[in-house]
Amino acid sequence: MIRLKNQDLSYKKNVRVKELSNLEQEIMSYIWQYRCCSVSQLHNKLKDKYAYTTIATISNRLLEKGVLVRKRQDRGFIYSPKITKIQYSKKIARTLISTFLSSYGDSAFVSFAESIEELPVKQRDRLLSILKKKIKTK
């Protein structure tokens, strides 16, 4: 993959993020993995599934959504993530939970509590451990 000349990959913390489509997530997974790449490089990875123009269009949409930055390099553009994958997943999770709770109120809490019992034991124990730690630190 191409490395940007003099590129600052410090990630922005206060970026507003919209949910990404499956194709946008697929493209972002490559960009997060390689840290920066061109549409041509993305197309080389995805050419069996998508046309070059589709990848270019989606890359521009990701730029408009604020999850990518674009820098001119030589005759084209190089895209790099504006936020990390972890930052993205946290922001989406917060939005989902906030929407769920504001839409369904107390029944959302009950539903969430009941669903914990259905998790595999390791995941349930991890979730409960995280919740206990968060409660203790506040």
N, C-alpha and C positions, 0 to 999 in steps of 0.2 A: 504494500500500500504506500501511497505517497505521503510524505511528511511535509507539512507546511513550513515554509521559511519564516522564521521569527514568529511562530504562532504561540499565542498565549491560550492555553487550554484551561484556565481557571474557570470554574463553573459558577454560574449565577445562581444565587439562592432564592431570589425573589421573582422568579419567572412564573407567570401565570400559564398554566398548562391545560390544554383541552385534551379530551380522550382521543386516542389514536385508533384508526381503523386497523384491521389485521395486516393489510399491505404496508401501512405506515409503520406499524410495529416491526414487521419483517425487515424493512429497510433500516429502521433505527437499530435493530439488533446488530446488523453489520457495521453500522457507523460507530456504535458503542464499542464493538469488539476491536475495530481497527483505528479508532479515534479520529480518523479523517479519511475521506476518499472522494473520488470524482464519480460522476454519473456513469462514466465508462467502466470504472472498476466495479461499481454496483451491478451494472448490466452484465459484466462477465460472470458474476456470481449468480445472477438471477435470470440469465438469458433464456433458459429453458421454460421459464414461467411467464416473463413479462417483456414487452417491447421496450426498447431504449426510451421512446417518448413517454411511456407510462412511468418509468422510473424517474425521468427528468421532471415530469409534472408532479409526482408525489414528493420529490425532493423539494420542489418549490413550495408545495403546500406545507411541508414540515418547517420550512424557513418562515412562512407566514404565520404558522402556529406558534413560533417562538422556541422550538426545540432544537433548531439547527442554526448555525452561522455559516456564512458563505464568504470565501475569500477568492479573489482572482489569483490564479497562478498560471503562468505561461499563457496558453490560449484558451483556458477553460476555468472552471470553478472547482474548488475543493470545499466539501461540506464537512463540518465537524459538529459534535454535540454542544449545545448550549447548557444542557443540564445532564447529570449522570443518570444512569438507568435506575439507581436507587432513589434519587431525588424524584424522578418521574413516578415511580411506583408509589412512593409515599404520598405525593400530591394527589394521585388518582384515588388511592385508598381513602384519604381524608375527605375528598369530594364525595365519593361513593357513600361513606359512612354518614357524613353530614346530611346528604340528600335523603338517605334511608331513614335516619332518625327524625329529620324535620317532617318527612312525609307520613311516617307511621307511629311516631311517638313511643309510648310505653310498650305497645305491641312489638315494636322493633327490638327493644331490650329483651323482652321475653323470648322472642324468636332467636335472637343471637345466643342467649344463655342456653336454650334448648339445643341449638345446633352444636354447641361445644361437646355435648355428650356423643355426637355422631362422628366426631373426628377420630382418626387413628390415634392410638394411645400416645405415641411420641409427639405428634403435632399438638394434641390436647395438653400434654404436660408442658410443652414449650410455651404455648400460648398462656397458660395459667401462670407459669413462672414469670413471663414478661409482664403480665398484668400485676402480679404481686410486687415486682420490682418497681414498676411505675407508681403504684400506690404508696409504697414506702418512701420514695424520693420526693413526694409532694407534701 
